[in-house]
Amino acid sequence: MRGQECPGPFIASDRRWDSFRISLRPRGFTLIELLVATAVVMVFLVLAVNMATDTLRQSEAVNAKLRSNLQARLVMDWITRDIQTAVVRQDGGEWLRMEPSTLSAGIDLPACKLMLFSQAGELHTTGNQTLSGPAAVAYQVAYCDPITLDVTTRQQTSLFRMALDPAYTFQEGFVANKPVNLQTELWNVLPTGVGVVKPENVLIQNIAGFQIVFEFVSPDGTTHKSSAAETFSAGVDGKVRVGTGGSASEYPAARVLSAEVTLWLLDSAGARALKQGTLATQDFFTRYARPFVRKIAIQTQ
């Protein structure tokens, strides 16, 4: 009818407009979508943390290995200097002695004490004088606190180096006594405190073993090797002696050629296990200790 409005087309257009406006509204995430996204992010975070942890662990292992190599080289340099210039004479006295020992530190660790006269030169200050010259030197392994020397707390296996001043060395070792046993006649009768290990004598800490094998030649040209488990001495009555007492083997006029030094260093896990007393003998040296070996020629005799 004329004058009347037709609502149909306008109603249809309004509905289309409403649906268009609804489609333009921002659509939110469902709970499942949020959970899936969170799970994916967590997986990536865990992977990233694991990769970072592995990288740090590998870096620490590499740094520890480098430190061990450097420490072992420095200690071996000290020992090499002393052994290379060791004085071994055939004048009736003992000039070189190695005594094996075993440290009971939750596990039996191989160790020894090395005593010799080194010509490398040692600086000592006595009063207002600084002396330099050959010195009696001893290397010894001890299981104790390297700072306080207490054997009951914070125990560590440490290698100590002790040296007498040149004046005392000449008085007691080279000239006066000509001892036939460096341990009992020289180091055991020193003035109070001189022959006792001190914190300043520590060369290296956290070692698992210290052994020495000597190579020597008899006058007929036969080459022999000592055992790390037997006492070795040179110089008494012009002989090399392996072992002690009546079972000792003697080699008259033999000449010492070299010393093979083996030093085992503990890693951080082994050091902790040693302190806690949780070590197992069967896998100790394969899991926690790294061997460093050097063969040192003896130049002066």
SETI-426335 format. One line per 2 residues: number of its first residue (from 1); for each residue x, y, z of C-alpha. Coordinates in pm, whole numbers, plus 32768, in hexadecimal, padded with zeros to 4 digits. Each point is the difference from the previous one (the first is absolute). Last residue first. Layout:
N
NUM) X:Y:Z; ...
# end
This chain:
301
301) B19A:7095:8F7D; 7F5D:8123:7F4C
299) 7F06:7FE3:7EE4; 7EE1:7F31:8088
297) 7F03:7FD5:7EE8; 7E93:8041:8052
295) 7EE1:7F30:7F7A; 7EB5:80B1:802E
293) 7EA8:7F73:8045; 7EBA:80B2:804E
291) 7EDF:7F21:8066; 7E99:807F:801A
289) 7F2F:7F92:812A; 7E88:7FF7:803E
287) 7F5E:7EF0:7F2F; 8116:7F10:7F9A
285) 80D3:8031:8139; 7EDD:7FD0:80F0
283) 7F46:7EEE:7F4A; 8058:7ECA:80CB
281) 8057:80B2:8141; 7EAE:80A1:803A
279) 7FFE:8159:809B; 7EFB:807F:80F5
277) 80E9:8086:810F; 7F67:815C:7FF9
275) 814D:80AD:7FC9; 8065:7F06:7EF4
273) 7EAC:801F:7F56; 8025:8178:7FEE
271) 815D:7FE5:7F6A; 7F87:7EF9:7F0A
269) 7EE5:80E0:7F87; 80F0:8127:7FD9
267) 80F9:7F38:7F31; 811F:7F50:80AD
265) 8164:8010:7F7C; 80E0:7ECE:7FD9
263) 8177:803C:7FF0; 80EC:7F08:7F61
261) 8177:803F:8001; 80EE:7F30:7F2F
259) 8161:8031:8083; 8137:7FE9:7F2C
257) 8159:7F71:7FCF; 8080:7F95:8155
255) 8159:7F64:7FE8; 8057:7EB0:8096
253) 8150:7FD8:80AE; 7F7E:7EDA:80CB
251) 7E95:7F93:7FC1; 7F51:7F8B:813B
249) 7EB1:7F4F:8020; 7F5A:801F:8155
247) 7F71:7EC7:80A3; 80E0:801A:8132
245) 7F7A:8153:8060; 7F66:80F1:7F09
243) 7FA9:8007:7E90; 80CA:8075:7ED5
241) 8167:8069:8048; 80EB:80B7:7F14
239) 8163:7FDF:807B; 8135:80D6:8039
237) 800F:7FA0:816D; 7EBA:80BF:802F
235) 7FCE:80DB:7ECD; 7EA5:7FAF:7F7E
233) 7EBA:7FA3:80A7; 7EB5:7F68:7F99
231) 7EF3:7F81:80ED; 7F08:7F19:7F5A
229) 7E99:8032:7F82; 8063:80E2:7EDE
227) 80DD:7EE5:7F85; 815B:803E:7F79
225) 8069:7FD8:7E9A; 813F:7F62:7F80
223) 80E6:8031:7ED4; 8120:7F11:7FCB
221) 813D:80AA:7F83; 80F8:7F25:80BB
219) 803D:811D:80F9; 7E90:8000:806D
217) 7F01:80F0:7F6D; 7EE6:80B9:80B1
215) 7E93:8057:7FC4; 7F37:8085:8123
213) 7E87:7FE6:8035; 7F50:8116:80C0
211) 7E9F:8014:808B; 7F0F:8112:806E
209) 7E8D:7FB8:8024; 7EA1:808E:800C
207) 8057:8171:8013; 7F17:810B:8083
205) 80FE:810D:8053; 8143:8075:7F5D
203) 8153:8082:806B; 7FBA:8032:8171
201) 813A:8069:80BF; 7F65:8146:8079
199) 7F08:7F38:80CE; 811E:7F53:80B7
197) 808B:7EA0:7FF3; 80F8:7FB6:8114
195) 8173:7FEC:7FB3; 805B:8159:807B
193) 7F02:8015:8119; 80E7:7FA0:811B
191) 8166:7FD8:7F8C; 8039:7ED5:7F1D
189) 8034:7EA4:8089; 7EF1:7F45:7F40
187) 8056:809D:7EB0; 8174:7FB1:800B
185) 805D:7EB9:80A7; 7EB4:7F48:8002
183) 7F76:8068:7EAE; 8147:8037:7F47
181) 8083:7EA7:8059; 8173:7FC3:7FD2
179) 804B:8161:806D; 813F:80A8:7F83
177) 8013:80B0:814E; 80C9:813F:7FF7
175) 8041:805D:7E99; 7EE1:7FE5:7F0C
173) 7ED3:7FC8:80D9; 801B:809C:8155
171) 80DF:812E:7FD4; 7FD0:802A:7E8B
169) 7E86:7FE9:8015; 7FF9:80E3:8130
167) 80B2:810F:7F3A; 7F2F:7FC5:7EC5
165) 7EB1:8033:80B4; 7F34:7EC6:801B
163) 7EE5:7FBA:7F0E; 7EA1:7F76:8034
161) 7F08:7FBA:7EE8; 7EA0:7F95:8060
159) 7F03:7F42:7F2E; 7E9E:8017:8082
157) 7EEA:7F07:8043; 7EE3:80BD:809D
155) 7F56:7FF2:8151; 7F10:8113:8062
153) 800E:7F8E:816D; 80B4:7EF1:80C4
151) 8166:8004:7F7B; 8040:816F:8054
149) 811D:808C:7F31; 7F64:815A:8039
147) 8007:8075:7E97; 802C:7EBF:7F38
145) 7EFF:7F47:80D6; 8084:7EA1:800D
143) 805E:7ED0:7F33; 8175:802B:7FC4
141) 80DE:7FB8:7ED4; 8175:8047:8021
139) 810F:8096:7F26; 8151:8039:80A6
137) 811E:80E6:7F9D; 8162:8026:8084
135) 808A:813C:7F66; 8106:8072:7F09
133) 8040:8176:7FFC; 7F7A:8156:8057
131) 800C:80B2:814B; 7F5E:814C:8055
129) 809D:8099:8135; 7F6C:80FB:80F5
127) 7F77:7EF4:80E8; 7FE8:7EC7:7F2E
125) 7F52:8033:7EB4; 7FF9:7ECF:7F21
123) 801C:7FE8:7E86; 802E:7EA2:7F76
121) 80DE:7F92:7EE3; 7FC1:7EF6:7EF8
119) 8109:7F26:80A1; 7F00:7F1D:80A5
117) 8056:7F0A:8112; 7EF6:7EF2:801E
115) 7ED9:7F7D:80C6; 7EBD:7F80:7F65
113) 7EDF:7F95:80DB; 7EFC:7F1D:7F67
111) 7E8E:7FDC:7FB7; 7F00:7F06:7F89
109) 7EA2:804D:8088; 7F4E:7EFD:80D4
107) 7E96:8070:800E; 7F40:80B3:8112
105) 813E:80CA:8024; 80F8:7EF9:806D
103) 8137:8084:7F55; 80F4:7EF8:7F8D
101) 8179:8025:8003; 8129:7FCA:7F1E
99) 8159:807B:8070; 80E2:80A0:7EFD
97) 816B:8050:8050; 811C:80B4:7F50
95) 8150:806E:8084; 8051:7EEF:80FC
93) 8164:8013:807A; 8129:7F1E:7FB4
91) 80AF:80D5:7EFE; 7F4D:7F8A:7EC9
89) 7F5A:8145:7FA1; 7EA0:8059:7F91
87) 7FB6:8176:7FEC; 7EAC:804D:7F6C
85) 8000:8107:7EED; 7EF6:7F5F:7F28
83) 7F41:7F8F:8133; 7FD5:815B:8097
81) 7FA4:80B8:7EC1; 7F1B:7EE8:7F91
79) 7F44:8005:814C; 7FBE:8175:7FE6
77) 7FA1:7FE2:7E8F; 7F1A:7EDD:8054
75) 7F4B:80DF:80F8; 7FD4:8113:7EFC
73) 7F8D:7F06:7EF7; 7F07:7F5F:80EC
71) 7F6C:8150:805F; 7FDD:806A:7E94
69) 7F63:7EB7:7F95; 7F14:8004:8128
67) 7F97:8166:7FB6; 7FC1:7FA7:7E93
65) 7F31:7ED4:8065; 7F35:80D0:80F2
63) 7FC3:8106:7EF2; 7F8B:7EF5:7F0B
61) 7F19:7F64:8103; 7F75:8156:8060
59) 7FBA:804F:7E91; 7F57:7EB0:7FCE
57) 7F23:803C:812E; 7FAE:8162:7F8D
55) 7FA1:7F85:7EA5; 7F31:7EE4:808F
53) 7F48:80F3:80E3; 7FBD:80F2:7EE0
51) 7F7C:7EE5:7F27; 7F26:7F80:811A
49) 7F77:815E:8044; 7FAF:8033:7E8E
47) 7F55:7EAE:7FE4; 7F33:8045:8139
45) 7F9C:8156:7F7B; 7F9D:7F6D:7EAF
43) 7F27:7EFA:80A9; 7F66:8107:80E3
41) 7FA3:80D9:7ED4; 7F57:7ED9:7F54
39) 7F3F:7FA8:813E; 7F8D:8168:802B
37) 7F87:800A:7E98; 7F3F:7EBB:802D
35) 7F63:807A:8145; 7F9A:814A:7F63
33) 7F65:7F4F:7ED5; 7F3F:7F18:80E7
31) 7F7D:8125:80CA; 7F7B:80AA:7EC8
29) 80A4:8130:7F76; 7F2C:813C:7FC6
27) 7F5E:807A:7EB4; 8011:8175:7FBC
25) 7EAD:808A:7F78; 7FF9:8038:7E88
23) 7F27:7ECE:7FBC; 7EF7:8086:80EE
21) 7FF2:8149:7F43; 7FC5:7F49:7EBA
19) 7EEE:7F2F:809D; 7F58:813C:807E
17) 8016:80A5:7EA8; 7F63:7ED4:7F5B
15) 7EE8:8007:80FE; 7FC5:8170:7FCC
13) 7FEE:7FD0:7E87; 7EF5:7EFA:8022
11) 7F32:80DA:80E7; 801F:8127:7F10
9) 7F8F:7F33:7ED7; 7ECC:7F7E:80B5
7) 7F83:8137:80B5; 7F30:8084:7EDB
5) 7F8B:815B:8053; 7E9C:8074:7FCB
3) 7FA4:813F:7F4A; 7F7A:7F4C:7ED2
1) 7F90:7EA6:8049
# end
